[in-house]
Amino acid sequence: MGALLAADTLQGPKVDWFALSPILILLGGAMVLLVVGALMPAWPKRCYALFTVAVAGAAAVMSFILWNRINHEGTKTLVGDAMWLDKPGVWIAITVCVGVILAALLTDDYLRREGIDGPELYALYLLAAIGAVVMGTANDLIVLFLGLEILSIALYVMAASHRKRAASQESGLKYFILGGFSSAFLLYGVSLVYGSTGSTNLGKILAASENVIVLDRSKETLLLAGIALLLVGLAFKVAAVPFHFWSPDVYEGAPTPVTAFMASVGKAAAFAAMLRVLLMALPTWAADYRPAIWLLAVLTLVGGSVMAVVQTNVKRMLAFSSISHAGYILVGVEAAAHDARAGLISTGVSSVLIYLLVYTVLVGGTFGVITAVGRTGDGATDLAGFRGLGRTKPALALGMTVLLLAQAGVPLTSGFVAKFGVIGDGVRTHSYALAIIAMVSAVIAAFLYLRIMISMWIADPEVGDDAREAVRVPVLLNVAITLSVGFTLAVGFFPDWLIHAAP
Amino acid sequence: MTDFPILTMLVLVPAIGSVLVALVSKRHPDLVKVTALVTSVLTGGMSVWLLAGFATDDAGFQFTSQHEWIKAWGISWHLGIDGISLFLVVLTGVLFPLVIAGIDPHHDHKRYLSWMLLLEAGVMGSFISLDLFLFFVFFEIVLVPMYFLIGGWGYDNRIYAATKFFLFTMIGSAFMLVGIIATAVLAKADNGQITFDLIKIAENADFAASTGRWLFFAFAIAFAVKVPLFPLHTWLPDAHTQAPTGGSVILAGVLLKMGTYGLLRFGVYLFPEAAVWSRPLFLTLAVIGIIWGAIAATMQTDLKRLVAYSSVAHLGFIVLGTFALTSSAITGGVMQMVNHGISTGALFILVGMIYERRHTREISKLKGLQKVAPVFAAAFTVVMLSSIGVPGLNGFVGEFMILIGSFATARWWVVVAASGVILAALYLLWAYQRVFHGEPDEDNKSFAELKWKEGMLLLPFIGLIVFCGLYPKPMLDRIQPSVDKLLTHVSENSDFKLPAPAEPVESHEGEG
């Protein structure tokens, strides 16, 4: 860095703009929404949402083109070694775009129903997506931190964006304070890693960490402490137990479409970053951090599913279920750590990526149903709100049932394929105990999904049920749920193409 | 017509039927019923056709069909039947149309029938899958329709029972899934590539003894819950009692058999060494189940619960036969799987009829029914005697073969288990005496006689009870070759020595 500043003319790195096109498209879309949205009178109904969908769709299409280019030209680094153009990164970009599309479809009618329509939330979705894509492609801890902050700050605002609900404000503030705390941990970790290896670049850290072993063992403690702090920061973002305390409150309080976005995009980005840091920069230390991930995975699996059982609010239940899903993904990360030397092509990585995509779609659909059931005011998200849905809205209840069964990991749904992938990798790397703990906690978690299904289909109606506001399923929400259910079943019945596609 | 993918159709027809029923408008209740009936009868017809086309002397898998499904994981749509699964498929094919036609769920026919057909597809699939992954898919998918059937159409405590059923079975499956993956991964070296194919793994894989035992237990837990084997049986009385009559019939008739069938096909066949090694454990649990189930049945005050506990005892016999590992014991076990399905299915139907009339199943509230409904009582008697295992009726054949076949290899277990036969007579006859004998009191005076439609439903059951009891030879001829083949596989792959072949058992039966 010093040498660079000393030079007379600042020589910027060569930039492959085309490889950055998904990020640029998302950025352009966000700017248009912010600027044009502020200057022009309100756009017609649905236009904000459709515009967001179009932007995210274009970014996804560019990602597919880049995917194709990687097939032909191989992977490479971008912007002076700061980012990667590789398949896992592009996969995460596509996942993020899918998350944005579903969230935007969910948001459209929600905002009008709540009387807070406007372009801001959509712009924030796109901005947050940029942060997520950057996290997924970062080759430098500073860039990773930048991505994380872009994502997080957008999320804090989004969580608090329901101006008329105190719970939403509380959720945003809580997330902000705890999130800031965890960012500090991450940054501290980055600085310790920098201190011990002399670089924030993932490739250079890898090279230097070999030297730490060979030449200078005194820095080992520093580096290990740095790794631990990095893990804490990222574990907070994925809501792994015991760093999960923010998530139930924030999920419950945030507007339902935002919750969907947080659970899908936020999680995908943080896991992508975790894989990259652990496997590309620090494979030398896999033996040290693997037990930590093992423990995190067990705590997250068991904690998430056990705590979910006692909840009565569906959004809160799904917050805990989202925690236990993070546990599953950690099983895949643990498997990847077993042969971390192989970098991002090791066992476990592709099943983690599949899990993230599948989960993004599942969460989009599930929270779509909750958005509808929440009714005006977004308050009817306790179990009672679902009572009798099987009678009044059988198609919606059936869709929700499919999505819940998928979350429980019942065969012929995408959820089973995803679980089978990570458990398979766990078994392949001989983590039998972890695999069994994961499956048993799936049974505990199944109880929670059954409770929602009981409410929808079996529970007897109670007095006053008919007086409740009817559940409406507007067009775009319907599209989101239908797409999500369709994908869930399609992958469940014919998973071959997805498994083949995964890097 | 050898190209016709009949086994695939056995799964697809009810599955498609289920979707069709769900799509038909609620305003056409008759169309719903006809669709359900036609698909289930079609499936039943195909299963009977299978029986006719089955080559008796071929011990291997027949009617096989194999298509790649998930190539990346080495998973294929591989179906096939042999003598062990043949009659379970036929039983499934026959039982479902009877239940669909003869038992009224009282409300929400459309959803009920849709779940019922999906259940049929799942059960069929479990019995004909020759791929571990595919089997797991069917084994697990069955939970969903059964859960909704118990939860949606059951009695007062149905939600508790349905949830318990779902979670108990799922926890067993959790271990099995890890076992299945581990089996495929560990067998990769012997197979050359990753595959979940049952036959390839069973024939090629050579697990170290301790590995095989771990894997075997991972599978066995799932099956033991399903059977259910003592002490994992506690979900069964609840599920049976709370399920609607149709659900109970299917649950007892075919669903429990997925456990005993699984033990044979995926336990003993895949891990012969481990199965031989763990014999004492399973024989002991089976015998405890026989005695425990019988004693518990004796003490029940609820007629349906009594029948449920009798299932625990009867399935104990099947497990006893399975782990005795002799030709006639296992053949008898397979016979008993089918016979138990017929007789216990019929018993649940009869108990259901009693409930329809009296709105109670409490034995103490029923009295003297024989006086007011003699034909009903006669039907009950035949079914009950079959369940007790009286010679001449189907229950005897299986139990007798299990006991006689197990004597050579599991003598002392048989000695204890045989008392279970006496206990079966005790609890069923005592219950019969309390319910049907004596003078009917005021409440029971108006107990209606068997209706024509109900008689038509029971007639096939009673016909099968008598036919299989008097002439079991056609069944034995088809079951035994496959069982012998399995046992040869076991003795080749473990240090288990088959006892010298006993007298052919059929000759005893002819006299009975």
Interface residues (C-beta under 8 A of the other chain):
Chain A: L405 V410 P411 L412 F416 F420 I423 G424 V427 R428 Y432 A435 I436 M439 V440 A442 V443 A446 F447 L450 I454 W457 I458 A459 P495 D496 I499 H500
Chain B: W69 I70 K71 A72 W73 F136 V137 F138 E140 I141 L143 V144 Y147 F148 G151 G152 R158 I159 A162 T163 F166 L167 M170 I171 A174 F175 L177 V178 I181 A182 V185
